[in-house]
Amino acid sequence: MPTYPLYCGRACTSADDINEAIRNLMSQPASPERSEQWARLLEQWADACPTDGSCWATAA
């Protein structure tokens, strides 16, 4: 069974940290678990990104 990197929790506070977690996740084989983690990371990234959209240029 593959091991998946943990998605960012409270310790992952910046969009850069979340981008790194997304990049790490994308190196894993496709699976339903990876899809669920991807969705959670995108939600966290959206919450961490300022409302002015300044971090959109650095998206994973």
Secondary structure, DSSP 8 states (H G I E B T S, - for coil): ---------TT--SHHHHHHHHHHHHTS---HHHHHHHHHHHHHHHHHS-TT-TTGGG--
